[in-house]
Amino acid sequence: MAPGPKTGPALFLGLELATDQLRASIVDESLELVGVECVDFDTELPEYQTQGGIFTTPGDAYTTPVDMWVKALDFLLEKLTRNHDVTRIKSIGGCAQHALVWWKSTPIPSFPALDPRLPFHSQLPPNTFSLPNTPVAQDTSAHTHALALEALLGGPDVMAARVGTCANASLLAAQLLRVRESWTSDVWSRTGKIQLASQFLASMVVGEWVNMGESEACATGMWVHASAGAGAQVAPGLGRWDEGVLEIVGGSREEGRRIRTWLGDVEVAAGRKAAHISRYLCERFGFETDTIVTPFTSDYLSSYLSLCPSPGDAVLSFGPMDTLLTPAQHYLPTRLYSLFPHPAQDASEKRRYIAMLSSRNADVPRALVRDMYTKSWSAFDRLVAIVPPGGSIGLDDKLFSFWLLQGDSYPLSHVKGIYRFETGIKVNEFRDLRANPRCLLESQVLSFRFRWSRMIATGVLGTNINRSRGNVAQTPGPTSPQGQNPRSNIASSLGLSFDPYDYSPLPARILVTGAAANFPSVANLAGDVFNAPVFMPSTQVDSAQVVPHRNAPAAGFPGRASLGGAYFARWIWGKERSSAIGGSSTGRGLGGFEEEIRRLHGKRWVASGGNPLRTNVNALVGGSGGSGANSGTSTPYGHRSGLGSTVFVEEEEEEVEEMERASGILASSVFAGGFADRDLGRDISRMRTLTGSTLDTVTSSGSMGPSTAFTTPDLNAGTGSPGGGVGAVVPQTTTLTPVTAMPTSDAEAQIGLAKVAEADVDAFMTYAAIVPEYCRLEGMLCKSLV
């Protein structure tokens, strides 16, 4: 296709290689959304037979075919060319899920030459890759290898100090070690180069090998980040691959050097263009030859960039893996968190970092609890909303649960199983079964609350992050006659290193993303535990009104990570243009990334008379699909054993409403939480074994079959007929009522945020009283005392 005429203002493209889709978002110079496209792997590429874009096998393996990514890129570029004027695209940014691409040695050292008359997938067949199906971020099959590597390096503290992170199954080092030790030798011997998925996607766009960015190199477990001291400015190029770790992973010094050649160099300076677009894309799809391609990064870092967090904010993302990211001022690696250089900073800037807390036990436990104790996400949300904090009205009989189904990072790296506690005693099941959904969510959010307090004590976030809000008077604490702060005495008396009743070190705002955040109960819980207002991207708020229980955005709505790539592309283009006309890259208002993005948003806000950002392009209004059990997930848990073998049979959603109406008599219950099953209008004995016939149906308003990119896994996919079988029940479900936007200040609204929950100091104090017991029980689990 010949390039079209250059008409209209400049556009900027963001690409996102997600687990279940390949997405594209297009924005203009003012960051207004003008285009959205995507390729859904399950529905548009059914020949690969993936579920949520991945394959699952018994055990902990989650893989995806690389050839599917190649074909999806063909489809996406065709959609972009057909629906948009690609000649106006001046810069392309992007990101991808955390995965590896194993290239065979045949096309090395140069990127394969491509014929513009043919599509990608016909020129890069599956045999181009030595490992056709590659593990994805949810894969935990390398967990034991990560722990072995950590032990060889001297433990989590030594490993974190050396390579900036401790053991987790997603480490590139652990994945390499597993392939060398567990796979056939020909995979290793045939490999000529390995790339992270983000590098792979960038290389496809550029047409040559693209180096890994330092933000992602720091997540490999093999990179030594050079820092001349806390907050010091470091000259580019001082980091290096750790030869000792490479030798351990390769099994010998020679193989370690080979891995070093596979990895290539690392691009330390992220604030500049990576290259120009390939000749192949220009000739085949009509892009302009001067189109800039920026460095690509991880999807979670790109989502972070799209939200423009301020110091003291926390970005809490719910998904197959829950993560909490926050700006950090210093490079102080410890085993308590992961630390990355900021992926969008100029070489002239003072070095900035992003600290991350993560949990692998996220969507899967939530979906299992949902399928074991309710029939829908709507019922799940309502139960969480009406059950008291801690699962009980009483102050001394709180309930705690830990759902550790997959190997996690420190301190729970050696703990696996489901643990419940009543009055401090381990039990097999709560007396009041309906406490399970709330106790699970509380455990997940309290874990981040506890780990945040431990992280902030290291000083990695800096000194100016304390907040001052109006919901509680901020007064200096009195000092004891000995000059000690009473808060330290409180912490000591509770056996903690921090005061759980002091919220000043906690985040000033919680910025939430992910399908679970669409539940009003989850958003409120996050605000209560951290005593902070909760904000959600307005794109997600509006998308949730269409399909509330999907990790993927509804049709016509952009993914946050692809938006982050488009914003980054706009920033780099502005810097390059400023330099080209003789100015400095920091001149004419072009400062740091967040500063510039906020400036552009503010300029658009004023010019439009205060109109909010567009949240979608030609999206369908009105949702389809219920919150049923067969709504799929990005992390399918099908064909697994045992877990979730019993569920309640709920005939009508109104039973939960009846529970709410009967709240006046709940205190008379004999159960631990003060609830009786008779108040739900059902008998506790009415339980049955989960079979394939228990799958919920999608509401009749949807004409298409359920997507496999939803939040809920189908526990027994393929084990029975949805409409048949003995004791089959097809309940009538109601759609989850998602969060809605509350009154939001202009400062948040103009950058595309909407408030979805308020801080509640009374609820915070209730959870503060729970924190010591939670920490004690978690410590017992870590020490294998239960």
Secondary structure, 3 states (H helix, E strand, C coil): CCCCCCCCCCEEEEEEECCCEEEEEEEECCCCEEEEEEEEHHHHCHHHCCECCEEECCCCCEEEEHHHHHHHHHHHHHHHHHHCCHHHEEEEEEEECCCEEEEECCCCCCCCCCCCCCCHHHHCCHHHECCCEEECCCCCCCHHHHHHHHHHHCCHHHHHHHHCCCCCCCCHHHHHHHHHHHCCHHHHHHEEEEEEHHHHHHHHHHCCCCCEEHHHHCCCCCEECCCCCCCCCCCCCCCEECHHHHHHHHCCHHHHHHHHHHHCCEECCCCCCCEECCHHHHHHHCCCCCCEECCCEEHHHHHHHHHCCCCCEEEEECCCCEEEEEEECCCCCCCCCEEEECCCCCCCCCCCEEEEEEECCCHHHHHHHHHHHCCCHHHHHHHHHHCCHHHCCCCCCCEEEEEECCCCCCCCCCCCEEEEEECCEEECCCCCHHHHHHHHHHHHHHHHHHHHHHHHCCCCCCCCCCCCCCCCCCCCCCCCCCCCCHHHHHHHHCCCCCCCCCCCCCCCEEEEECHHHHCHHHHHHHHHHHCCCEEEEHHHHHHHHHCCCECCCCCCCCCHHHHHHHHHHHHHHHHHHHHHCCCCCCCCCCCCHHHHHHHHHHHHHHHCCCCCCCCCCCCCCCCCCCCCCCCECCCCCCCCCCCCCEEECCCCCHHHHHHHHHHHHHHHCCCCCCCCHHHHCCCCCCEEECCHHHCCCCCCCCCCCCCCEECCCCCCCCCCCCCCCCCCCCCCCCCCCCCCCECCCHHHHCCCEEEEECCCHHHHHHHHHHHHHHHHHHHHHHCCCC
